[in-house]
Each structure stands twice: as C-alpha cells, then as structure tokens.
Amino acid sequence: VNGIEIYSMKIDSKVTSRFAHNIITSRAVNRGNVHKEVFFDVELPKTAFITNFSMTIDGVTYPGTIKEKEAAKKQYEKAVSKGQTAGLVKASGRKTEKFTVSVNIEAASKVTFELTYEELLKRQFGKYEMFFKVKPKQLVKDFEIEVNIFEPQGITDLEAEGTFITNELQNIVEKTLSEKKGRICFKPTLDQQRTCANCSQSVLDGDFTVRYDVKRTTPDNLQIVNGYFVHYFAPTNLPKLPKNIVFIIDISGSMSGREIEQTREALLKILDDIKEDDFFNFILFGSDVHIWKETLIKATPENMDEARKFVRGIDTEGMTNLHGGIMRGIDMLNAAHEANLVPKRSASIIIMLTDGQPNVGVSDTQDIQAHVKKAIEGRFPLYNLGFGYGVDYNFLEKMALENKGLARRIYPDSDAALQLQGFYDEVSNPMLTDVQFNYPENEISDLTRNSFKHFYDGSEIVVAGRFIDNNQNSLTVDVRGEGANDALLYTTQQDAEETAKALQEQEYIFGDYIERLWAYLTIEQLLEKRIAATGEEKENLTAEALDLSLKYKFVTPLTSMVVTKPEDNENQDGIADKPVEGKDIFTVWFHFRSQVFLWYSPKERLSHGHTLSLCIPVQTPVICLTVDGDPHFIISVPQKEDAICFNINENPGAVLNLINDPVTGIRVNGELIGDKRANSDAKIQNTYFGKLGITNKHLGFKLTVTPEKITVQNGKEKTGFTWLDSVTLQQEGLTLIINKEKNLVLKMGSGASFVIVLHQVWKKHPLHQDFLGLYTLESDKLSAQTHGLLGQFFHPIDFTILEIHPGSDPKKPDATMIVKNNELTVTRGWQKDYRRDPKNGIDVPCWFVHNNGAGLIDGVHTDYIVSSLF
C-alpha cells in the first residue's frame, strides 16, 4: 500500500495453564524510491497488558521502555516542544484497545515490529477464549496465526473460528489435540487471502477466536512452581441455587426510543430464562419510582405471564431519580430476606440499568454510594449497567465494586438487547455463595483475592500467591461454600514435584509463568480496589500496583511505554498507554475560541466556560461533539488517537446549519450573537449561539430557544415557557423537560435527543451576554445522510501527518496534513476542553487547520450559512 509491502505477519501465542503469552511480529519493506511512513496498528483484548515492543530497522533495534506514567509524559511533552513527531498511542473500543506506532524508513529499507502482550484467560460459559483482531489491510506473502496450548489437567473442546473464514478457508485451519497439548494453525496463501481470483483486497478482516476447556476430574487444580502457586476452582455438576433478582431500570426521558425498546426486548428474553424456583421484581425510576409488585414474586407461570405484560408496557417519563430507584430495590430485597419470603439457600442479585446521571432526589454521587453501601452491607452483589455514553461510568463502577459486583458498559448499537441478555446469562446460574479459600497463614504471603460472594456455572475462580519459604514444595487448601442443599467443603493437597512432572511434558513454557500470572492477577485486583479507595489507602494501592507493573514490565493504567523512533537522526518519542473504561472514550469536541477565556476573570470564565457536547456513537469508539461560543471546533480521530481543530469566523446575525438529516427530518440551526460592544483588543468579534432552532418535519414540530424564552410549536399549537419554569411536557412523538435556569431535554420519537444548556453571565457585564450550549445524545439514530457543519463529522474521518518542521512559534510546529485528498498546512497546538473542568479546562492537543477549516470541511464555511432559523 503506497509503496509499503508487508511481506510477513505472524501471531505466535503460547498458553500455559490459562496464561497467554502473545507475540505479534510484522515485517515490511519500502518498495518506493523515497522514504515512507510505515504504520503498525494492533488491536488487543482490553484484559491484556502489553509487556514489550521493539522496532528493528536495517539491523538496528529500537526498544520500547516501560516507565511510570508521569515520567513518560514528561518525555513525550519534551519531544512535542521540540517539534518532533510524538503521539499518544492509545484508543479503546468495545472489546479491544489499539496500539499504534509509525516510523519513516528509507527507500528499500526493511522494518520489523514486534509486540508482546500477556493475559489471563477468563472462563465464561464453560470455555476459555482467545480473541485476535485480524486486519493486515493488504495481502501478506507470509501470514500465520499459531496458538500452542498446554494444560496439565488435559484439554477438551478445542475449536477455532473466524468471522472472515469462508468454507474454503475453514479447510486450512489446522487443529491438533493430544491429551494435554493443543495447537491451532492458520496459514493462508496469497491466493487464499484474496477476496476474488484477481482481486488485490484481502479477505482477512475480522475476528479470529480460539476456545477450549480443560478436563475436570476434581473441583479444583493447584499448581506450584518456584515458590509461587496458582489455584483454579470450577466445580461441575452442582445443583443450581435459586436466585432472587431485582431489576432496577432507568425510564427517564433520555431512554425513550430505541433504548427503551431494546431494554424491553432484553427483559422479555431474560424472563424466558428465569426458573420457577426464582424470585424477582422490577423497579422503574424516572422522576418518580414505580414498582411492579410490593415484594419479590415467585416465578410461577401465572406470574411470568403478568410480568411479560408489565414489561411490554414499560415506557419513559421524567428525569433520573437513580437514588430513589436503587434504594427501593435494596430495601425490597432486604425485606424479602428478613421476612423469609425467599429461600434461605439462595443467591440474591441486583442489576441496575441507567443511561444518564442522577438529577432528582439525592443527586450527589458520593452520597448515593454511601447510602447504597450501608444498605447492602455486603449481603449481595450489585451489578451496574451503563447504557451509552451519557452515564458517569466511574461512579457506576465504584459503587458496584464497593458492593461485590461489577459495572459493564452497554454500547448503544443495534445489538444492545443482546448485550443486556448476554450479561444476564453470565450471572443467571449461581452454584455457590460465600466461597472462601483458606490457606495456611504461616506459609503463604501476598495472596490475591480469596473470598467471593458467588460462583457462577461455567466460570472459574483463580487465586494465586507465594510461599514465605521459597523452598516449601507442598500446600493444603480448604475451600468452603454454601450450595443449594448444604454447606460444601473441598480440601486439596499438592506438591511442587507433581507440577514439575506435569510441566516436563511440554517444551514451550515462557519463563516463570506462574510468577507472572500471580503478578498479573495481583495488579488487576489492586487496580480494581483502587477505584473504590480514597486517601491513604488509595495511595498505598497505587504504589503497590505501580511497583509490580514496573518490576514485571506491564503497561497498566499507572505505566506507559515510551517508544523511541529513529527519525532525522534525533530521538522521536511516543507513548503507549493503557486506556481506562469511562475515562478514555472521548473523541470529538467543538467549543469556543479558547483565547477569549484569557480575557475573563475566573468568575466570568466559569460562566462562559461550559461547552455543549454531542455524544455520537460512530461504530466504535464513540464520537463526542461539543459546540459553545465563538465557533471553535475540535475533532478527535479515534483511529489516529489525535485531533484536528479549526475556527469559523462569522458576524453576529449569521445563521449556521449545524445538523441536517433528510431521513429523520431533524434539522438544527444556530444563530450567532456578539458581545454587547466590540472588544478593541480582539482582532475578530467574539460570537456565541444566542438562538437555536430544532425542527422535525415528520412530526410537524419546531423548538425555538433563546436565553430569555422557549417556544414549542407542534402543528398549529404554540406554547411558550421561560427558563424560570420547571416543566415536563409529553406529546405524541416527543418529550420536553425544562430544568429551571439550567437546561432543557428534548426527545423526538425514535430520533436523537438534545440537551440545550443555558449559560448566564452577570446581567450588568459591560461586554458579555447570556448564550446557549447544545448537547446531542443518541445521535447514532441519525441516518448516514446526516450533514451540516457538525453533522458531517458524525461519520469517520482519516488523515495523515507528514513533514513536521518548526513553525513561527517554536512551541507549535507546522506540518503537512493529507485529508480528503487535500494537502493542507497545519499547526500543532492546544485547545481547552471545559466539559469536565469548567473553571480551568483540560488541554487537548490538536492539529490546527487554517482559513475556516478550508480543505477539511466539505465545501467552504459560507455554504453552511442559511437565511433563517427555520
């Protein structure tokens, strides 16, 4: 591609006792007659930790080094300040995260990239799964995936599949299986990779998955190597425990349309899986809390029929009283146990689904966490499902972890109902409760988590630790748990000689794998504890996890890999970071000209510093758009882990078409206002959105919003409100909620939702005046034909940066950008994102496109000026 040929790509995976050591090697050559940029893109499982990376160019190896995150960041910023090529190398999708690095190589030169990552394979639904994202983007002469598995217990059910594998390709997936060894090999020829006989496109584009299980003659398996041990526990053939489950469902206005339809669909399928011995109930929360039944109800056929009728009638209303909903569910479950309405030997679970943030009743998230933790008191796990990107995922995760559960993001795609059902399937078959692993205290140190509220069918519990005396070679363990019929006790003995004898049978052990497995599991659990910790406890957990990450060379949320690149005989640095769910999923922003904030006092800057955000899922990951003020746009491009920014300079009174979707009939325009008088210090007049117009021609609906009033026109009916009102207006096909002097929420049928924010300044301010901000939610519901000044960026955009060189400002290098087949001169700079910190903002690095975004936006900016708001 473009003169660069990838002539070899190999994925070499070695698995020993569920711990996978993976090496991806890619070799490329520059067939052109000038130097070219070569990209190495790899998508890894989110549960993996990168452990090594290197580039070899013409026989010289340039390694990556793992450092504490702040030290790595300083090195990166130093490279940026010198105008050198540097980029944060991280991105996060639904199941994967991306590692990307690029390097310039001379004509006829070769480069070899080698990336190593490790992960502990989790058992779900009775299988361990290895997942590889395959996308070489061109035909590769020597392409191979090889997976070698060794399990001392023996291997069963080894299988491999690929989303891109046709019947012809299925024949070349080699599988060999002996008692304890398994091997998968996939090595297609050039012709087998082609999409058709004479095509140059590769069929290798999708997921390659390997699944297997191990033989289980006993409930558990204990392995001891070099002073470390790992203990696997997965009993089979146990009777399932009855479960008591409370579903707590957000029915606020933002859930209307496809979200509530998918929720109903998932709940109906879940009801089909509930057993007759189970007890359940539904709690719904909008502005108010609604319950199906006063107490938990047994899943009799009659009650199930009534439940299905109730679920089909679930609809949306009001705002988000999350605290009221979750506390009602906890109280109901506690009351059921106290009154002996549910079996003594049963497993209780709360599953909460929400797509927004609490804004009715108790809305302080710390207060909610404290109330929930006190009410549950460790009696049952809380699982929080965050639907879409409007949720405070960190809050949901912390609250779940404090209550022995976990949080999961539900992506707002067409398969959201399947995601909901899939999560329920993971926790729908509890086999044991209160599982406790007891090891001799005087023999073991640094034990990983050894107490678990539930054990679910098809899963596995893993505990690891190390011996105080490295020479000790035997261990006795007791495992206790509560089953459906009685308390259970398992006792296991193992010595190091038995493990060593088993491991002698295979040849591809990768180092001290049990020690690395212990370190991996310990770091993972320390980071999990850290989420819910505060103060000194959090500092101690952070220090411990950081020490282990550096010692064992894992790229974790506390460390970064510094990639040194040989360009122009100077070191060029980039950083590979571990993305964190809920923190690193943000991609497109639009906000006002940042320079204007230098002219405001802190109080004034706070009032002008809010941004309007449009959170739009575009495949994965998400794209968030923000617009507020003198139109300054920032577009973050997920696949590049970088951003583009540009200004639009127009006069007050101009009306800009922001969004136009001819399929849904939704259109958004914004009219600019200026300051009360021109600022003599500013070369260009500052403008803001002083009027917004939203229409849906299919519904015959118009909404006009100014900082003074709100006008709703539905057909011939016209209704007026002010920002002093608190109103919930529901009409056929739409919901409108006005939150006094704050914002309004508009939901139009199955279309997108909008939030308009009121920004107020001091009424007697000599220069500035009130203005509006706009947030777009659920914009995946807009069609592929959506356009407009903002709408065009709802679709993916790609670009390439070349020829970075010093600019007029030594801190802001210039470069050449190739985008939309245009060659533009761009400047590296920083802009402020005020969403999370409205007072000070957060710096966002971006490439600035000059001249009103010419060459980046479709057409020219004046094409988006329209004659009137409607």
C-alpha angles and dihedrals in degrees: 000000000000090000095311115115122194100207098173135028125168135175109199114187126182119187123191118177094341093309111118126206110191130187121189114194123186125180123194138175131203105233092179128094096240133050115281138191115248120201126206111196122178129174112209133189111269090235092059128097119213109231105175144009134178141168123210116198119182091338097313116113122214110193130202116235127208116228140167107282098247093049090050091048092054090053090049093049090050090056091048092051089055091053092247125147107272133151139173103244107210140102134159132215135171100287101359145046125211131239112196132177133162134194137182114238129187125248113288091009124132130218131194120200119196123185125181126195135167135204141171107239113234121218115230128168090358098305140091112225133206115192126198126183107217118198116134090163091217141043111284121205094209111031122159142161113195124179121184118187129190120185119173089208092057130257129262135176098018110181140158132198139168131202088223097045114114125195089268093052092045088070092062096053099103118206125184124176132182125169098284103006131071131180133190120187128180115180114159121187122234092263092048090053094056120104087221138001097276099021124120093203119102123236088206099103119120145037127330112195132187120194132183144149135209132241114261119201090153131032092250145020128215124197127187124192130164097339097317131096139195124200121200119195124188114139117193136205094034119147111255118251118237109249134216109208132181118195112205109194130191109226098172119140094266089064092062121115120019096000095060091040090055091045091053090047092051094046092051091053091046090053088058089060098048111109124229091246091057127098123212148160142181128237117189124194130191118133086323132033120247127188131198096212132005092239139017111291128214114243098246117157090254093050091047092055090050090047092053090052090050093049093050088056097051109123137164131265141159131341135315118291092171094157093053092048098048095043090051090053094049092048091050093051093045091049092050091056094044092051092044090238090140129050116277091229101054140108119246122205137176119204116188124188122193136159100192146034128276112269105153126067112348103011102164104105094210090055091049091050091051094048093047095048092049092048096048097040092187095298097125139359125265118214117196120199115195111205112208128332103298092084128097092241094182090057092049092047095048093048092049094048091049087058101046094261137095141236126238130189116229108208114223095236132123090274096054091116089055090049090054093047091045092056091049090051090058093058101028098093111053112181102176137017130204095019112189128186113205119198127176103274094210092054105043134060136175093028118183120226110315103174123074130179095211140013112206127207113261094021132097136221116220124195125178136179144145135251121252087220109048090203093060110111107181138060138185119203134188120203119192130187143154114250133189093270107022148340113294130212125192121186121194132185126190138164131203094245092064091052092045091051090052093047094051088071094073134055108206106070107148107222120289094344097173091052090050091045089053091049092047093050093044093051091046092053095043090054090049092051089047092062092065097034129096139192120353093355091058091047091052093048090048093050093048094048091046093051092052093044091055095041095052095032099239122158100227132157086278098051138049134202113233110213114203114204127196104229126148089349090290129103112259116194135204130171130229110206133185107242118227121217111248094018108058101041103098126108123156126043134173121187144146127294103288095214090071091069091065088067097054130083114240091261093049092043090055091056093047096037101080117105131207113235129201109197108201126174106220103181099295137357109031127257117217120196124196129189127178130141135334092022108259114161129203119187116190114201111211098202090053096039086222138097142231123210136187142166131237111207113196138147127257111273094039114129116214125201103228103172131011123173113175092188100056092029092234119143130173124193129176130203119212125229126188136215118288088258135005116275108232091206093059122079091203128041113252113236135188137182106273097166132030127191123195122184137178108193092191091060095037087236132149130180122190118189129184130162087261106043148004123222124193120193118185109176106313094336116100124189128183131207138171130220088256089070127094104204141161110196120185121184132159108298098003146061124203123190122184116197108199113262091340118073147313128234121213123190119182114197111277092342132095125303124231133201117198115198125205114222112196128192132189105294093225095049107137095218117019133060138192118285143175139251129201131211120187117205129188091015090158082085090070114094130252088255092066113129140156132114089302101019094066089064092057083085124072118273129195132197142169128219118213139170100019110195139159115287133201088281109056090214093053114058122199125228144171116258124200108203131151087356089300126122109219135178108233135179128220113235147137131255132187125253106199098181098098099027108031093180103049104009128212121270114244118192115221146157109252117223111205132217101043093309093302110180092017102064119057108264116338129315094253088064086074096055110106131190099244144000091266 
